[in-house]
Amino acid sequence: MFFKLVRKNGKKVRRENSIFFVSLIVAVIAFYIFLSLEDQDVIVFLKSMESDAVGKLLALLPVFYDVSLFLLFFLVYFSGLYQLERRKYELGVYLMLGMKRSRLFLLLLAEDIWNSLISLVIGIPVAVFFSEMISLITSKTVGLGIIGHHFSFSLEAVLLTAAGFAGIKLAAFAILSGKMVHREIQYYFQDEEAIEQKKGGTGSYLRLGAGVLCLAGAYALAISGIAWAELIFMGATVILGLIGMFLVFSGLSTVLERFWKGRKKGLGIFTSRQLTEQISIQWKPLTVASLLFLAAFCLLGYGISAASTLKSQNASHGADFTFQGEEADIRAVLKKTGAEQYLDEIYEMRLSMMMSDDIWEEDYPEYVHDFSWGTVLESVGKLSDQNERTILENNLSYQTNPYLIALSGYNQVLKAEGKEPITLGKDQVAIYKDPQLRTSPAGSGMKKILEDPQEITIDGKNYSLYGTVCFEPLVADRIITLDDALIVPDELFEQLTGPDPESYWNVKLKQDYVEQEGLMQAVYTVNEMLKDTGLTYESYLQSMGRQLFYNVASSYLTLYLAVILLVIANTVISVQFLMHQRKTGRRCGILSLLGAGYDMLCDSAETQVQWYFMVPLAAAVVNSCFGLPSLITGIGTIGTGTGFLLSGLVVIAGVFVIEWVYMRAVMHLNNRQLLYLIRQAEESQERL
């Protein structure tokens, strides 16, 4: 009988609390996918390329696991709070019929365990399916046909998911049920507590104005990039934003009351007063929900932007392999292994350091040259951006022995990328910077300087600077790492070179082979031929693997956290709305007796749901329009640009589909409650 009652009540709870039951299943799915990350094809492949970085990522999983459990506790707590409040009368009847409080506690615990098991039984198979789909899609997107797909089922992820959910469910249940079973019997049958609305007035406008000013300050710091300059500025941005949000929501009800005041159609006045009352009383939960939405929107936008770069691993580059050693030896090994048939012609990349400090005078007097940055330092001092000015002044002050790059080698890189070579005059040189500095203050500052003619001095002779900064990668990965260098004509390179010039040999894969196999698979195949030959070399596969790791880590983690935050935010709003409607339900019963029909009350309730969701959502969207660009620019691991921003905004727009589903679900639950209240009011009237 006991277990029959548990199953019956569990089914009823799932039906009446469907919105939260589905949210719990979504959380289970997200949890499993996150915890089974180690078994996905892309991560398995990356272990062979970036084992240290992947190891650090996997070491962080327990931290994300604990944080996620902490956040999900609130989802479980709020949904359980609503359900127990809804069942007050039913639980009171059990006690009146003689059920012991301990027995009632066990009944609620059994129901909770039963529903948790059902959510896991539904969620885990769906999670395994989605995990496989994500693994397949990601592998296909980045061209990992080389490793093949293997079905994976992580028992550890299942156990951790089940253990985590059991822990937070039991913790939430202990708090909620402990309170319920220890209350006096009259609590279960008493009317809902009276609602005391916070008063508005001038203070509301002052709080609203102060909140807008705080938000404006946070927006300015975020968009200008100052927030990312130092930790203190980031802290100021966050604090201003939080204070601004709480102040705005604390004074919002008065403004909305005036906005809704003229709506008198149907139950317009009742609807506006209900909304004003709810926002006035529940402004703190609404603020928290809006902040959760903001975090979810920014994480979704950034995560999708990172994921969109997974298909761009064949970015422009001038070398698929870079070798060190004698050219004849390299060619002999390539011919012997058969790799030669897949490669284009090898070309040389020559570098050397120009010695200009006095420390070289004693050992290498014949190689020492006089060098000065000439007008460049003067132009740096005139930059309006303090960050650019400071960084460039520091960099150039240490660049007294700049590296030289032979123009012929750099032009070969441009040719391999399908770009036009640069032409330097006899008395002209070009500034080279590391490609990763393209969007940095050093890169942007140097670009501004070169908009005007500039000169440097070598051995008393002036050399004009080429009009743009050169950023192309010199080798396949990072066997050469130069933040700054000078590209010079080959004749000048021979004159200025040091005693130990360096030569690297670059080669590209044949284009028809790449088109046939895909870049990653083609590089991988040739790399397998060469890895045991004893040659000293690097391949573009290392660069792709590193970038792929950053993008996969960014997209997986941010999307996972975004889903969790989105589910929690919607749960908070849904619970707060439904609990307020339940507490004020007698008003709807009175309105029905005064002639308001069920359809009219439902229309009023649906309007309330829409506005109650839209207020925090609208605030989050406005905030994300500033927060998302700042996040993408500040972190910068996936690049910047309109494409990334647009992908983020498209995601934010897509989230509204999810919100519409949540709103419809809340409307459905509230309409059922209205129907019950109307019937109850009609029965009371008939008895009178």
C-alpha positions as CSV (number, residue, x, y, z in Angstrom):
1,M,0.0,0.0,0.0
2,F,2.8,2.4,1.0
3,F,4.7,1.8,-2.3
4,K,1.6,2.0,-4.3
5,L,0.9,5.4,-2.8
6,V,4.5,6.4,-3.5
7,R,4.2,5.6,-7.2
8,K,0.8,7.3,-7.4
9,N,2.0,10.4,-5.7
10,G,5.2,10.4,-7.8
11,K,3.2,10.3,-11.0
12,K,1.0,13.2,-9.8
13,V,4.1,15.2,-8.8
14,R,5.7,14.7,-12.2
15,R,2.5,15.7,-13.9
16,E,1.8,18.8,-11.8
17,N,5.5,19.7,-11.6
18,S,6.4,18.8,-15.2
19,I,8.3,22.0,-15.9
20,F,10.8,21.3,-13.1
21,F,11.0,17.5,-13.8
22,V,12.0,18.3,-17.4
23,S,14.5,20.8,-16.2
24,L,16.0,18.2,-13.9
25,I,16.3,15.8,-16.9
26,V,18.1,18.5,-18.9
27,A,20.5,19.0,-16.0
28,V,21.2,15.2,-15.9
29,I,21.9,15.2,-19.6
30,A,24.3,18.2,-19.3
31,F,26.0,16.6,-16.3
32,Y,26.7,13.3,-18.1
33,I,28.0,15.0,-21.3
34,F,30.3,17.1,-19.2
35,L,31.6,14.3,-17.0
36,S,32.1,11.9,-20.0
37,L,34.2,14.5,-21.8
38,E,37.4,12.5,-21.5
39,D,35.9,9.7,-23.6
40,Q,34.8,11.8,-26.6
41,D,36.7,11.4,-29.8
42,V,38.1,14.9,-30.0
43,I,39.5,14.8,-26.5
44,V,41.0,11.3,-27.1
45,F,42.8,12.7,-30.2
46,L,43.9,15.8,-28.4
47,K,45.6,13.7,-25.7
48,S,48.2,12.7,-28.2
49,M,48.8,16.3,-29.3
50,E,48.3,18.4,-26.2
51,S,48.4,15.8,-23.4
52,D,49.6,18.4,-20.7
53,A,46.9,20.9,-21.6
54,V,44.2,18.2,-21.8
55,G,45.4,16.8,-18.5
56,K,45.0,20.3,-16.9
57,L,41.5,20.6,-18.3
58,L,40.4,17.2,-17.0
59,A,41.9,18.1,-13.6
60,L,39.5,21.0,-13.5
61,L,36.5,18.8,-14.0
62,P,36.0,18.1,-10.3
63,V,35.9,21.9,-9.6
64,F,33.3,22.4,-12.3
65,Y,31.5,19.4,-10.9
66,D,31.3,20.9,-7.4
67,V,30.3,24.3,-8.7
68,S,27.6,22.8,-10.8
69,L,26.2,20.8,-7.9
70,F,26.1,23.9,-5.8
71,L,24.1,25.8,-8.5
72,L,21.8,22.9,-9.1
73,F,21.0,22.7,-5.5
74,F,19.0,25.9,-5.8
75,L,17.0,24.4,-8.8
76,V,16.1,21.4,-6.7
77,Y,15.3,23.5,-3.7
78,F,13.0,26.0,-5.4
79,S,11.1,23.4,-7.3
80,G,10.7,21.3,-4.2
81,L,9.6,24.3,-2.2
82,Y,6.8,25.0,-4.7
83,Q,5.7,21.4,-4.8
84,L,5.4,21.1,-1.0
85,E,3.6,24.4,-0.7
86,R,1.2,23.2,-3.4
87,R,0.6,19.9,-1.5
88,K,0.1,21.5,2.0
89,Y,-3.6,20.6,2.2
90,E,-2.9,17.0,1.0
91,L,-0.1,16.5,3.6
92,G,-2.4,17.9,6.3
93,V,-5.1,15.4,5.4
94,Y,-2.5,12.6,5.8
95,L,-1.7,13.8,9.3
96,M,-5.4,14.3,10.2
97,L,-6.1,10.7,9.2
98,G,-3.5,9.4,11.7
99,M,-0.2,9.2,9.6
100,K,2.8,9.6,11.9
101,R,5.2,12.4,11.1
102,S,8.0,10.0,10.6
103,R,5.9,8.0,8.2
104,L,5.0,11.2,6.3
105,F,8.8,12.0,6.2
106,L,9.5,8.5,4.7
107,L,6.6,8.9,2.2
108,L,8.1,12.2,0.9
109,L,11.6,10.7,0.8
110,A,10.4,7.7,-1.1
111,E,8.6,9.9,-3.6
112,D,11.7,12.0,-4.1
113,I,13.9,9.0,-4.6
114,W,11.4,7.4,-7.0
115,N,11.2,10.6,-9.1
116,S,15.0,11.0,-9.0
117,L,15.4,7.4,-10.3
118,I,13.0,8.1,-13.1
119,S,14.8,11.3,-14.1
120,L,18.1,9.4,-14.2
121,V,16.5,6.4,-16.2
122,I,15.2,8.9,-18.8
123,G,18.1,11.3,-18.7
124,I,21.1,9.0,-19.0
125,P,20.2,7.2,-22.3
126,V,19.3,10.6,-23.8
127,A,22.6,12.0,-22.5
128,V,24.5,9.1,-24.0
129,F,22.8,9.7,-27.4
130,F,23.6,13.4,-27.3
131,S,27.1,12.7,-26.2
132,E,27.7,10.5,-29.2
133,M,26.0,13.0,-31.6
134,I,28.2,15.8,-30.3
135,S,31.3,13.6,-30.6
136,L,30.4,12.7,-34.2
137,I,29.5,16.2,-35.3
138,T,32.7,17.7,-33.7
139,S,34.9,15.0,-35.2
140,K,33.4,15.5,-38.7
141,T,33.6,19.3,-38.4
142,V,37.3,19.4,-37.6
143,G,38.2,16.5,-39.9
144,L,39.1,13.7,-37.4
145,G,38.2,10.9,-39.7
146,I,41.7,9.8,-39.1
147,I,40.9,8.4,-35.7
148,G,37.5,6.9,-36.4
149,H,34.5,7.1,-34.2
150,H,34.1,4.7,-31.3
151,F,31.0,4.3,-29.1
152,S,31.7,5.3,-25.5
153,F,29.7,4.8,-22.4
154,S,31.2,6.2,-19.2
155,L,30.1,4.3,-16.2
156,E,32.1,6.7,-14.0
157,A,30.1,9.6,-15.5
158,V,26.8,7.8,-14.7
159,L,27.9,7.1,-11.2
160,L,29.1,10.6,-10.5
161,T,25.9,12.0,-12.1
162,A,23.7,9.8,-9.9
163,A,25.8,10.5,-6.8
164,G,25.8,14.2,-7.3
165,F,22.0,14.4,-7.9
166,A,21.3,12.1,-5.0
167,G,23.4,14.3,-2.7
168,I,21.7,17.6,-3.7
169,K,18.3,16.0,-3.8
170,L,18.7,14.6,-0.3
171,A,20.1,17.9,1.0
172,A,17.2,19.9,-0.4
173,F,14.7,17.3,0.8
174,A,16.1,17.3,4.3
175,I,15.7,21.1,4.5
176,L,12.3,21.3,3.0
177,S,10.7,18.2,4.4
178,G,12.2,18.7,7.8
179,K,10.4,22.1,8.0
180,M,7.1,20.7,6.7
181,V,6.8,17.7,9.0
182,H,7.6,19.7,12.1
183,R,5.0,22.4,11.6
184,E,1.8,22.5,13.6
185,I,-1.3,20.8,12.1
186,Q,-3.1,24.1,11.6
187,Y,-0.4,25.3,9.2
188,Y,-1.5,22.8,6.6
189,F,-5.1,24.2,6.5
190,Q,-4.7,27.9,7.1
191,D,-5.2,30.5,4.4
192,E,-2.1,31.8,2.5
193,E,-0.3,34.6,4.2
194,A,-1.2,38.2,3.4
195,I,0.9,39.9,0.8
196,E,2.5,43.2,1.9
197,Q,3.5,45.3,-1.1
198,K,6.5,47.5,-0.8
199,K,5.7,51.2,-1.2
200,G,7.1,53.2,-4.2
201,G,7.4,56.9,-4.3
202,T,10.3,59.2,-4.8
203,G,12.7,56.7,-3.4
204,S,12.0,54.3,-6.2
205,Y,13.0,56.9,-8.8
206,L,16.1,57.7,-7.0
207,R,17.1,54.1,-6.7
208,L,16.3,53.6,-10.4
209,G,18.4,56.6,-11.4
210,A,21.3,55.5,-9.3
211,G,21.1,52.0,-10.8
212,V,21.1,53.3,-14.3
213,L,24.2,55.4,-13.6
214,C,26.0,52.4,-12.0
215,L,25.2,50.3,-15.1
216,A,26.3,53.0,-17.4
217,G,29.7,53.1,-15.6
218,A,30.0,49.3,-15.8
219,Y,29.1,49.4,-19.6
220,A,31.8,52.1,-20.2
221,L,34.5,50.1,-18.4
222,A,33.5,46.9,-20.3
223,I,33.3,48.3,-23.8
224,S,36.4,50.4,-23.5
225,G,38.4,47.4,-22.5
226,I,39.6,49.0,-19.3
227,A,37.9,46.2,-17.3
228,W,40.4,43.7,-18.7
229,A,43.5,45.9,-18.0
230,E,43.8,45.1,-14.3
231,L,42.0,43.0,-11.7
232,I,40.9,46.2,-9.8
233,F,39.1,47.5,-12.9
234,M,37.4,44.1,-13.5
235,G,36.3,44.1,-9.8
236,A,35.0,47.7,-10.2
237,T,33.0,46.7,-13.3
238,V,31.4,43.7,-11.7
239,I,30.6,45.6,-8.5
240,L,29.1,48.5,-10.4
241,G,27.0,46.1,-12.5
242,L,25.7,44.2,-9.5
243,I,24.8,47.3,-7.5
244,G,23.2,48.8,-10.6
245,M,21.1,45.8,-11.3
246,F,19.8,45.5,-7.7
247,L,19.0,49.3,-7.6
248,V,17.2,49.2,-11.0
249,F,15.0,46.3,-10.0
250,S,14.3,47.7,-6.5
251,G,12.8,50.8,-8.2
252,L,11.4,49.3,-11.3
253,S,7.9,48.5,-9.9
254,T,6.9,52.2,-9.7
255,V,7.9,52.9,-13.3
256,L,6.1,49.8,-14.6
257,E,3.0,50.7,-12.6
258,R,2.8,54.0,-14.5
259,F,3.4,52.2,-17.7
260,W,0.6,49.7,-17.1
261,K,-1.7,52.2,-15.5
262,G,-3.6,53.0,-18.7
263,R,-4.4,49.4,-19.5
264,K,-8.1,49.1,-18.6
265,K,-9.2,46.6,-21.2
266,G,-10.8,43.5,-19.6
267,L,-8.9,42.8,-16.4
268,G,-6.2,45.3,-17.2
269,I,-6.2,47.0,-13.9
270,F,-6.1,43.7,-12.0
271,T,-3.3,42.4,-14.2
272,S,-1.2,45.6,-13.8
273,R,-1.6,45.6,-10.0
274,Q,-0.7,41.9,-9.8
275,L,2.4,42.5,-11.8
276,T,3.4,45.6,-9.9
277,E,2.9,43.7,-6.6
278,Q,4.9,40.7,-7.8
279,I,7.9,42.8,-9.0
280,S,7.7,45.0,-5.9
281,I,7.9,42.0,-3.6
282,Q,10.1,39.7,-5.6
283,W,12.6,42.1,-7.1
284,K,15.6,40.3,-5.5
285,P,14.8,36.9,-7.1
286,L,14.1,38.7,-10.3
287,T,17.5,40.5,-10.1
288,V,19.3,37.2,-9.5
289,A,17.4,35.5,-12.4
290,S,18.4,38.4,-14.7
291,L,22.0,38.0,-13.7
292,L,21.8,34.3,-14.3
293,F,20.3,35.0,-17.8
294,L,23.1,37.5,-18.5
295,A,25.8,35.0,-17.5
296,A,24.1,32.3,-19.6
297,F,23.7,34.6,-22.7
298,C,27.4,35.6,-22.6
299,L,28.6,32.0,-22.1
300,L,26.3,30.8,-24.9
301,G,27.5,33.5,-27.2
302,Y,31.1,32.9,-26.5
303,G,30.7,29.1,-26.5
304,I,29.0,29.1,-29.9
305,S,31.6,31.6,-31.2
306,A,34.4,29.2,-30.1
307,A,32.6,26.2,-31.6
308,S,32.1,28.0,-34.9
309,T,35.9,28.2,-35.2
310,L,36.3,24.4,-35.1
311,K,35.7,24.2,-38.8
312,S,38.4,26.8,-39.5
313,Q,41.4,24.7,-38.6
314,N,42.7,25.1,-42.2
315,A,43.4,28.8,-41.6
316,S,45.9,30.6,-43.9
317,H,49.5,29.4,-43.2
318,G,52.7,29.1,-45.1
319,A,54.1,25.8,-44.0
320,D,52.7,22.4,-43.1
321,F,56.1,21.1,-42.0
322,T,59.3,22.9,-40.9
323,F,62.6,21.0,-40.8
324,Q,65.9,21.7,-39.2
325,G,69.2,20.4,-40.6
326,E,70.9,20.1,-43.9
327,E,68.7,20.4,-47.0
328,A,70.3,17.3,-48.7
329,D,69.6,15.1,-45.6
330,I,66.0,16.3,-45.4
331,R,65.4,15.6,-49.0
332,A,66.9,12.1,-48.7
333,V,64.6,11.2,-45.8
334,L,61.5,12.5,-47.6
335,K,62.3,10.5,-50.6
336,K,63.1,7.3,-48.7
337,T,59.8,7.5,-46.6
338,G,57.7,8.3,-49.7
339,A,56.5,11.5,-48.1
340,E,58.0,13.5,-51.0
341,Q,55.1,12.5,-53.3
342,Y,52.7,14.5,-51.0
343,L,54.8,17.6,-50.6
344,D,55.5,20.7,-52.7
345,E,58.9,22.2,-53.2
346,I,60.9,23.0,-50.0
347,Y,61.9,26.6,-49.4
348,E,64.4,28.2,-47.0
349,M,63.5,30.6,-44.1
350,R,66.7,32.5,-43.0
351,L,67.0,34.4,-39.8
352,S,69.8,36.1,-37.9
353,M,70.3,38.4,-35.0
354,M,71.8,41.8,-35.8
355,M,74.4,42.6,-33.1
356,S,74.4,46.2,-32.0
357,D,75.3,46.2,-28.3
358,D,78.7,46.9,-27.0
359,I,78.9,43.5,-25.4
360,W,79.6,42.0,-28.8
361,E,82.6,44.2,-29.5
362,E,85.2,42.0,-28.0
363,D,84.2,38.6,-29.5
364,Y,82.5,39.7,-32.7
365,P,83.8,43.1,-33.7
366,E,83.3,42.5,-37.4
367,Y,79.6,41.7,-36.9
368,V,78.6,44.7,-34.7
369,H,76.4,47.5,-36.2
370,D,75.0,50.7,-35.0
371,F,71.2,50.5,-34.7
372,S,68.5,53.0,-33.7
373,W,64.7,53.0,-33.9
374,G,64.9,56.6,-35.2
375,T,61.5,58.3,-35.6
376,V,59.6,55.2,-34.4
377,L,60.2,56.0,-30.7
378,E,59.1,59.6,-31.2
379,S,55.9,58.4,-32.8
380,V,55.3,55.9,-30.0
381,G,55.4,58.7,-27.5
382,K,52.6,60.5,-29.4
383,L,50.1,57.6,-29.3
384,S,46.9,58.6,-27.6
385,D,46.2,55.1,-26.2
386,Q,48.2,54.8,-22.9
387,N,48.2,51.0,-23.0
388,E,49.6,50.9,-26.5
389,R,52.2,53.6,-25.7
390,T,53.5,51.9,-22.6
391,I,53.8,48.4,-24.1
392,L,55.5,49.6,-27.2
393,E,58.0,51.8,-25.3
394,N,58.9,48.9,-23.1
395,N,59.2,46.5,-26.1
396,L,61.3,48.8,-28.2
397,S,63.6,49.7,-25.4
398,Y,64.7,46.1,-25.2
399,Q,64.9,45.5,-28.9
400,T,68.5,46.8,-29.4
401,N,69.6,43.6,-31.2
402,P,66.6,42.9,-33.5
403,Y,66.3,39.7,-35.4
404,L,66.4,39.9,-39.2
405,I,64.3,37.9,-41.6
406,A,65.4,37.5,-45.2
407,L,62.8,38.9,-47.6
408,S,62.9,36.0,-50.0
409,G,61.9,33.5,-47.3
410,Y,59.0,35.7,-46.1
411,N,57.8,36.1,-49.6
412,Q,57.8,32.4,-50.0
413,V,55.5,32.2,-47.0
414,L,53.1,34.7,-48.6
415,K,53.2,32.7,-51.9
416,A,52.4,29.5,-50.1
417,E,49.4,31.3,-48.5
418,G,48.3,32.5,-51.9
419,K,49.0,36.1,-51.2
420,E,51.0,38.7,-53.1
421,P,54.6,39.1,-52.1
422,I,55.8,42.4,-50.6
423,T,58.4,44.5,-52.4
424,L,61.1,46.4,-50.5
425,G,63.3,49.0,-51.9
426,K,67.1,48.9,-51.4
427,D,66.8,51.3,-48.4
428,Q,63.6,49.9,-47.0
429,V,62.7,47.3,-44.3
430,A,59.5,46.0,-42.8
431,I,58.3,45.5,-39.2
432,Y,57.4,41.9,-38.4
433,K,55.3,40.9,-35.3
434,D,54.1,37.6,-34.0
435,P,50.7,36.7,-35.5
436,Q,49.2,36.4,-31.9
437,L,50.0,40.1,-31.5
438,R,47.8,41.1,-34.4
439,T,45.0,42.4,-32.2
440,S,47.1,43.2,-29.1
441,P,48.0,46.8,-28.1
442,A,51.5,46.3,-29.5
443,G,50.1,45.3,-32.9
444,S,47.4,47.9,-33.1
445,G,49.8,50.6,-31.8
446,M,52.5,49.8,-34.4
447,K,49.8,49.8,-37.2
448,K,48.9,53.4,-36.2
449,I,52.5,54.5,-36.2
450,L,53.1,53.2,-39.7
451,E,50.2,55.2,-41.1
452,D,52.8,58.0,-41.3
453,P,56.3,57.6,-42.8
454,Q,58.9,56.3,-40.4
455,E,62.6,55.6,-40.5
456,I,65.2,53.6,-38.5
457,T,68.9,54.0,-38.6
458,I,71.5,51.3,-39.3
459,D,75.2,52.2,-39.3
460,G,74.3,55.8,-39.8
461,K,72.1,55.2,-42.8
462,N,68.3,55.8,-42.7
463,Y,66.0,53.1,-43.8
464,S,62.3,53.8,-44.4
465,L,59.7,51.4,-42.9
466,Y,57.2,49.5,-45.0
467,G,53.7,50.9,-44.6
468,T,52.1,47.9,-42.8
469,V,53.0,45.4,-40.1
470,C,53.8,41.9,-41.3
471,F,52.1,39.2,-39.2
472,E,52.3,35.9,-41.2
473,P,53.5,32.8,-39.3
474,L,57.0,32.0,-40.4
475,V,57.0,28.2,-39.7
476,A,54.5,25.4,-39.2
477,D,54.1,25.8,-35.5
478,R,56.4,27.6,-33.1
479,I,59.9,26.5,-33.6
480,I,60.5,30.2,-34.3
481,T,58.9,32.6,-31.8
482,L,59.6,36.2,-32.5
483,D,57.6,39.0,-31.0
484,D,59.4,41.6,-33.1
485,A,61.8,41.5,-36.0
486,L,62.8,43.3,-39.2
487,I,62.2,41.9,-42.7
488,V,65.1,43.1,-44.9
489,P,66.1,42.5,-48.5
490,D,68.4,39.6,-49.0
491,E,71.5,41.8,-49.9
492,L,71.0,43.7,-46.7
493,F,70.5,40.5,-44.8
494,E,73.9,39.3,-45.9
495,Q,75.5,42.5,-44.8
496,L,73.9,42.6,-41.3
497,T,73.8,38.9,-40.4
498,G,75.5,37.6,-37.3
499,P,78.1,34.8,-37.1
500,D,75.5,32.1,-36.7
501,P,72.5,32.6,-39.1
502,E,69.7,30.1,-38.8
503,S,68.1,28.2,-41.6
504,Y,64.7,26.4,-41.5
505,W,63.1,24.5,-44.3
506,N,59.4,24.9,-44.9
507,V,57.2,22.8,-47.1
508,K,53.5,22.7,-47.9
509,L,51.4,19.7,-48.7
510,K,50.2,19.4,-52.3
511,Q,46.9,21.1,-52.8
512,D,45.2,18.2,-54.6
513,Y,46.1,15.8,-51.7
514,V,44.7,18.2,-49.1
515,E,41.5,18.6,-51.1
516,Q,41.2,14.8,-51.3
517,E,41.9,13.9,-47.7
518,G,41.3,17.1,-45.7
519,L,44.1,19.2,-44.1
520,M,44.2,17.5,-40.7
521,Q,44.1,14.0,-42.1
522,A,46.7,14.8,-44.8
523,V,49.1,16.3,-42.2
524,Y,48.5,13.4,-39.9
525,T,49.3,10.8,-42.6
526,V,52.6,12.5,-43.6
527,N,53.5,13.0,-39.9
528,E,53.1,9.3,-39.3
529,M,55.6,8.6,-42.1
530,L,58.2,11.0,-40.6
531,K,57.9,10.6,-36.8
532,D,60.4,7.8,-36.5
533,T,63.0,9.0,-39.0
534,G,65.1,11.0,-36.6
535,L,64.5,14.3,-38.4
536,T,64.1,17.4,-36.3
537,Y,60.8,19.0,-37.4
538,E,57.4,20.3,-36.4
539,S,54.1,20.0,-38.2
540,Y,51.0,22.2,-38.5
541,L,49.1,19.4,-36.8
542,Q,50.6,20.6,-33.5
543,S,49.3,24.1,-34.1
544,M,45.9,22.8,-35.2
545,G,45.8,20.5,-32.1
546,R,46.6,23.4,-29.8
547,Q,44.1,25.7,-31.3
548,L,41.5,22.9,-31.4
549,F,42.1,22.3,-27.7
550,Y,41.5,25.9,-26.8
551,N,38.3,26.0,-28.9
552,V,36.9,22.7,-27.7
553,A,37.7,23.6,-24.1
554,S,36.1,27.0,-24.5
555,S,33.0,25.8,-26.2
556,Y,32.3,22.7,-24.1
557,L,32.8,24.4,-20.7
558,T,31.0,27.6,-21.5
559,L,28.0,25.9,-23.2
560,Y,27.7,23.5,-20.3
561,L,27.7,26.2,-17.7
562,A,25.3,28.3,-19.8
563,V,22.7,25.4,-19.9
564,I,22.9,25.0,-16.1
565,L,22.5,28.7,-15.5
566,L,19.6,29.0,-18.0
567,V,17.7,26.1,-16.4
568,I,18.2,27.5,-12.9
569,A,17.2,31.1,-13.9
570,N,14.0,29.8,-15.5
571,T,13.3,27.6,-12.4
572,V,13.6,30.6,-10.1
573,I,11.3,32.7,-12.2
574,S,8.7,30.0,-12.6
575,V,8.6,29.1,-8.9
576,Q,8.4,32.7,-7.8
577,F,5.5,33.4,-10.1
578,L,3.5,30.3,-9.3
579,M,4.0,30.6,-5.6
580,H,2.7,34.2,-5.7
581,Q,-0.2,33.2,-7.8
582,R,-1.0,30.5,-5.3
583,K,-0.9,32.9,-2.4
584,T,-3.2,35.4,-4.1
585,G,-5.4,32.7,-5.6
586,R,-8.5,33.9,-3.6
587,R,-8.5,37.1,-5.6
588,C,-9.2,35.1,-8.8
589,G,-12.0,33.2,-7.0
590,I,-13.6,36.5,-6.0
591,L,-13.3,37.8,-9.5
592,S,-15.0,34.7,-10.9
593,L,-17.9,35.3,-8.5
594,L,-18.1,38.9,-9.8
595,G,-18.5,37.7,-13.3
596,A,-14.9,37.2,-14.7
597,G,-14.9,34.1,-16.8
598,Y,-12.2,31.4,-17.0
599,D,-10.9,32.6,-20.4
600,M,-10.7,36.2,-19.1
601,L,-8.7,35.1,-16.0
602,C,-6.4,32.9,-18.2
603,D,-5.7,35.9,-20.5
604,S,-4.8,38.0,-17.5
605,A,-2.6,35.3,-16.1
606,E,-0.8,34.7,-19.4
607,T,-0.1,38.4,-19.7
608,Q,1.4,38.3,-16.3
609,V,3.6,35.4,-17.2
610,Q,4.8,37.1,-20.3
611,W,5.7,40.3,-18.5
612,Y,7.2,38.5,-15.5
613,F,9.6,36.6,-17.8
614,M,10.2,39.5,-20.1
615,V,11.3,42.0,-17.4
616,P,14.5,40.1,-16.3
617,L,15.1,38.8,-19.8
618,A,15.0,42.3,-21.3
619,A,17.4,43.5,-18.7
620,A,19.7,40.5,-19.4
621,V,19.6,41.2,-23.2
622,V,20.5,44.8,-22.8
623,N,23.4,43.9,-20.4
624,S,24.6,41.1,-22.8
625,C,24.9,43.6,-25.7
626,F,27.7,45.1,-23.7
627,G,28.9,42.0,-21.8
628,L,29.3,39.7,-24.8
629,P,31.5,41.9,-26.9
630,S,33.6,42.7,-23.9
631,L,33.9,38.9,-23.1
632,I,35.0,38.0,-26.6
633,T,37.4,40.9,-26.9
634,G,38.8,40.5,-23.4
635,I,39.5,36.8,-23.4
636,G,40.4,36.9,-27.1
637,T,41.4,33.2,-27.5
638,I,39.0,32.8,-30.4
639,G,39.7,36.1,-32.1
640,T,37.4,39.0,-32.5
641,G,35.2,40.4,-35.2
642,T,31.7,40.9,-36.4
643,G,31.2,37.2,-37.2
644,F,31.8,36.2,-33.6
645,L,29.5,38.9,-32.3
646,L,26.7,38.0,-34.7
647,S,26.9,34.4,-33.8
648,G,26.5,35.4,-30.2
649,L,23.5,37.6,-30.8
650,V,21.9,34.8,-32.9
651,V,22.3,32.5,-30.0
652,I,20.7,35.0,-27.6
653,A,17.8,35.3,-30.1
654,G,17.5,31.5,-30.2
655,V,17.2,31.4,-26.4
656,F,13.9,33.1,-26.6
657,V,12.5,30.0,-28.2
658,I,13.4,28.2,-25.0
659,E,11.9,30.9,-22.9
660,W,8.7,30.7,-24.9
661,V,8.5,27.0,-24.0
662,Y,9.0,27.8,-20.3
663,M,6.4,30.5,-20.4
664,R,3.9,28.2,-22.1
665,A,4.6,25.5,-19.4
666,V,4.1,28.1,-16.6
667,M,0.9,29.3,-18.2
668,H,-0.4,25.7,-18.4
669,L,0.3,25.0,-14.8
670,N,-1.2,28.3,-13.7
671,N,-4.4,27.8,-15.8
672,R,-5.0,24.4,-14.2
673,Q,-4.7,26.1,-10.8
674,L,-7.1,28.8,-11.9
675,L,-9.6,26.2,-12.9
676,Y,-9.4,24.6,-9.5
677,L,-9.8,27.9,-7.8
678,I,-12.9,28.9,-9.9
679,R,-14.6,25.5,-9.2
680,Q,-13.8,25.9,-5.5
681,A,-15.3,29.4,-5.4
682,E,-18.4,28.2,-7.3
683,E,-18.9,25.3,-4.9
684,S,-18.6,27.7,-1.9
685,Q,-21.2,29.9,-3.5
686,E,-23.6,27.1,-4.1
687,R,-23.3,26.0,-0.4
688,L,-24.2,29.5,0.6
